[in-house]
Amino acid sequence: MGVFRRQQLATTIASLADTLDDNFDVREFAQHLADTSVAVAQVADATVLLADDDRTLHWVASTSRERCVHEMFARQDRFARQGPSVCSYRTAACVGGPFDDVSERRWPAFVRRARAAGFAGGWSLPMRLRTEVIGAVSVLSAEPAIDAERLMGVQALADVATIGLLQQRLIERVRDVNRMLQPVLDHRILVEQAKGMVAEHAQVAMDDAFRLLGGFARATGRELIQVCRDITEGVVCPEALIRLARDREA
């Protein structure tokens, strides 16, 4: 691999590792991976497939605009689990080679479609991080063979892209958790503010202030959080809680 191509590969790897953008789009990211895979492998086409929660591969992006190429990959899981992408995903290894009689016996429907589209060879490389595999990158060539160094380059892109996608998924999960927790945190802050206001006004401990808030909520048939909100917004005076508590004790 020449110096220029090494520099190009390094630049591409850096771009695939950056998935912290708030406007991250998985299809654009996959398309970038497909485009750069073609450039690195010097092949006719590259396709990116990602797996869902049921471990079924789905076509996400391709450099080809030919409908037949899309269908080859979008439908290969239906052809009795045929095609190098499915095998690569399930074995976490590079799978493929020339589209000869041997490969046709292995994946008859897929290889016949590939030959009809003008391809002489194809390889699929797993998108993996340690034991986790999230998809595959497949490259198709008009030649029956490509050198191992180019395949290693595509594998490097796939590995870095996998890290980027998993990083983005982790960020999304954290954001989802934060969105679920935020109302709880907001309620907690509101309760603590109301407890502090009641405790200061009534000159009681924080636990006693909380009991005053709870008693007022039960007596008026309202939710505790609404009572706390009314206290902090001045709708209900802390003195009202104290009077109610005294009246109930009398």
N, C-alpha and C positions, 0 to 999 in steps of 0.2 A: 504494500500500500504506500503510495507516494506521500510526500510531505504535505502537499495541498489537501489530499483526501483525508489525511490524518487530522489536519486542522479543521476541515469541514465536519468530520465526525465528532470532534471535540466540541465544536460550536453547537452542533445539533443535539448532542447529549445534554449540554447545559440548558438548552431551550426546553427539552422534554422534562427536565427535572424541576422546572419552575411551574408549579400548579397552584400557587398561592393567590392568584388573581381572583378577585371577587366575582368577575365576569367569566369565570372558567366555564367552558362548554366542552363536554366530552366528545361530541362529534367533530368539532374543530380540532381538538387535540388528536383524535384518532386519524383525522385526515392528514394532519402534519406528520404523524408517525408513518402513514402510508407513503406520502410524498418523499420523505427523507429515506425511507427504506429502498425505494426505487433508485434513488440517486446513489446510495451506498452500494447496493448489490448490482447496480447497472443491469437491471432487468426490465421487462416490458410492463409489468403490473405488480402492485402490492395491495393486499387487502387486510384489514384489521377486523377481527371478530372478538367479541367480548361475551363472557358467560353470564347468565342470570343466576338467581338463587337456586334454581333447579339444575344447574350445571349444563344448561343447554346453550350452545354457541349461537350468537346472532351477528349478522353482518352489520358493521357500523360505518366503515369507510373504505374507499377504494380509489385507486388512481385511474381506473378504467371507467369509461362512460358506456361501455358495451353492456347491454342488458344480459347477454348470455353469461358474462363474467360474474355479474351480480348474482344471478340465479345459481351458478355453480357453487358459490359459497353460502348463499342464503339458504339453499336447499340441501346441502350435502349431508346434514344430520338426518334428513328424512330418507336418504338412500341407504338404508341398513347401516347407519353410522359410517358412511363412506367418506373418503377424502382425507388428505394429509392433515388438515387443520384439526379435525376431530381427534385423530390419532396423536398429534402433537400435544393437544390440550390434555388428553387423558394420560399420556405417558410422561409429560413434562420434558420432552426431548425433541430435537430437530428430526423431522420426518419428511421424506420425499426423495426425489431423484428424477431420472429421465422418464418420460411417459412412454415406456416400452411395453412389450407384451407382459412382462412380469407385473408392472404396476397396474396394467389394465385388468389382470386377473384379480388383483387385490382390491381395486376400486373401479370396477368396470364402467359404471355410469359416469363417474366423475372424470376419469381419464378420457373417455370418448368425447365428452363435452369439451374438455380442455384441448384435445387434438383438433376438434372441429373449429375451435376459436383461434387456432394457429399457434398454440403453445407446445413446446417440445419437452419442457421439464417444469417441475414445481417443487417448492420446499416450504414447509411450515415450521415456525419457531415459536416456542411457548412464551407467553408473557407471564413470568414467574418471579417470585421472591421467596427464597428458601423452599418451603414445602407448599406454598400457596400459588396456585395457577389461576389466573383470571381471564385468560383468552389466548389468542394466537395471532401471529403475523404471518401471512402467506405471500410468497413471491412467485410469480410465473415468468418463465423465460422462453424466448424463441429458440434458445439453444438448449441442448439436452443436459448441459452441465455448467456449473459455475464454481469458481474456486472457493476453497474453505475459508479463506481470509475474508471474503465478502460476506459469507454467511455469518461469520463471527461478528462482523460489523453490524449486521441486522440484529443479531442476538443481543448485542450490547445496547442497541436502541430499544429493543423490546424490554430488556431488563430495567433500563432507566425509566421508560414509560410506565412500567408496572409500579415502580416505586412512586412515581408522580401521581398515578391514579389512586393508589392505596392511601397516599398522603391526603389527597383531596377527599376521599371517602371518609377518612378519619376526621378531617376538618368538618365535613358535613354532619357527621354523627355528633361531634362536640356541639355544633351549632344547634342541632335538634334538641340535645339534652339541655342546653342553656335556655332555649325557647320554652321548654317544659318547666324548667326550674324557676324562671324569672317571675312568674306570678306568685309562686310560693315564697320566693325571697321578698317580693314587694309586700305581700301580706305580713310576713314576719316583721319587716321593718315598720309597717304601719301599727302592728300590735305593740311593738316595743316603744314606739313614740307615744302611743295612747297611754300605755302603762306608766311611762315616765311622767306624763302630764297629770294623770290622776294621782300618782304617788306623791308628787310635789304638792299638789293642791290639798290633798287630804292628810298629808304628813304621815303616810303609811309606807310599809315595805312594798317592793315590787310585786311579790306574790299576792299580797293583800289587794293591791291595785288591780291585779288580773282577776281576782275573785269578784271585785266590784264590777268590773266590766262584764264578766260572765253572768253575774246576777242580773244586771240591767238588761242584758240581751235576752235572757230567759223571761224576765218579767214583761218585757215589751214585745215579745214574739219576733225579735229581729235576729239576724245573723251577727255573730260577734264581730266579724270584719267590718260590717256596716256601722256598728256602734263605734268601733275604733276610728273609722274614717270620719264619722261625725264629730268625735272628740277632737281630732287633729285639725279639722276644718272649722271648728268653732260652732257647729250646728247644735251640739249638745254640750252643756257646761259640765265639768267634772262635779260641780256641786249637786247636780241632779242625781248622779250615781250615789253620792253620799246620803242625800235625803232619802232616796229609795231604800238604801240599806238600813237606815235608822228606823224608817217606818215599818220595815219587815221585822226588825228586832223588837219593836214596841209591842 
